[in-house]
Amino acid sequence: MLTDIEEMPQVNTLGEAFKILKDTPSSMHEHMEYIHSCAAQASSVLEIGLNQGTSCVALLAGLKPGGQMVSVDLQGPLTPIRFILEWCAGEVRERKWMFLEADSLEALWRLRGMAFQFDLVFLDSSHQYEATKSELIQIAGMMMPGGKIL
């Protein structure tokens, strides 16, 4: 797992970052291609649980410019993802990426209040039954018809 910026070569595009991270051992690397392909079919993405940020890169790289993505976590993006987002800032802006540093249920409540709707949700937060159940109940009210939850 990449934990130090020294281990990550500077990239200029989200596609370059995705190519590196999809083959870098992490809790997500075996799922990166699928996550990326789901995002390529979406126009609005919600990611709950950023952790090391590899799923964030897969989602952003797959999402087409003009799409919209919201990521939620209790802490901000960690290194090296923080730097990837900075290096690829133009592409990140094209995807209207927004980060909410908040508890997932608080963030979902805020997003519902702003009438957000999503056609793809990547849920990787606490992994606790009651918390996940509560998140899914809130998410259900924000899903577009035919949407997908990963």
PyMOL commands that set and color helices and strands:
alter all, ss='L'
color gray80, all
select helices_A, chain A and resi 5-7+14-21+29-40+54-62+81-87+89-94+104-113+129-140
alter helices_A, ss='H'
color red, helices_A
select strands_A, chain A and resi 44-48+68-73+97-101+118-123+143-149
alter strands_A, ss='S'
color yellow, strands_A
deselect
rebuild
show_as cartoon
